[in-house]
Amino acid sequence: MILVPEREKEAEKMEIDMLLAGIHKRYGYDFSHYSRASLKRRIDRARENARLPSYTALLDKLFHDENYFDEFLKGMSITVTEMFRDPLFYRGMREAVVPLLKTFPFVKIWHAGCATGEEAYSMAILLHEEGFLDRAYIYATDFNKHSLGKAQEGVYPARSLGAAAANYKTAGGTGDFSDYYNASYDFVKFKNYLKERITFSYHNLVTDGVFGEMNLICCRNVLIYFDKILQDHVLSQFSKSLRHGGFLCLGNKETLNFTAVKSLFEPVDTKQRIYRKWGDADATSPI
């Protein structure tokens, strides 16, 4: 293996920094606090797919071609998701969180970084089976408008349904998963009564503000792509968005340990990364 000289590494870092600064200034998207290794992989993939020789060439193309930037942005967001992803999390929700949510006349739920929407529909199905979907308002947000469009349609490839049905059963599903969608050729469309309880909208976790008085926030498998500064910023926003006693749910590789908001929360289900807010979010965001 040929080692890249330190000077070349530093020059590469400077080029990427210039690229990120240019994107921020031109389009308002700030990727500077994303995990650098993951970010570099995505940028390299975009550059290679566009057959560009350097990050500088990529920046030039991004600056002068807004349509290409839309394509670039698709590859920069995290869209790995599925129905009832990590099904034991949903089982934990049924057992530890739902009984408490049922005590409210209505509940507000925020799915932050919802990607193409499968997990928001999963939550709607869970709430339907628990008998209070009609008292729930689900807000599902992402900064990728292409993904939001797919989420709004609620149409997914039929080939994914085998794994989804298995996840649903493991998650504690009480009915038949096929009751929740209509099938047509190679696609399925989730039923309107599920979508009616979900509002899909644009929101950038890096630059946009809080959603107030939420009973539950789910942001699962998103923070792992951020550096610690951005993680603390986003968690601070979540803390301010949650009402006292509200729940925060993270991905199974994420934790509140060693974060700026740890003292505000108590674990409800440590293994499934479900926390409940008891403290006051007075601290200012680090960004």
Buried (B, 14 or more C-beta within 10 A) or exposed (E): EEEEEEEEEEEBEEBBEEBBBBBBEBBEBBBBBBBEEEBBEBBEEBBEEBEBEEBEBBBBBBBEEEEBBEBBBEEBBBBEBBBBBBBBBBBBBBEBBBEBBEEBEEBBBBBBBBBBBBBBBBBBBBBBBBEBBEBBBBBBBBBBEBBBEBBBBBBBEEEEBEEBBBBBBBBBBEEEBEEBBEEEEEBBBBBEEBBEBBEBEEBBBBEEEBBEEBBBBBBBBBBBBBBBBBBBBBBBBBBBBBBEEBBBBBBBEBBBEEBBBBEBBEBBBEEBBBBBBEBEBEBEBBB
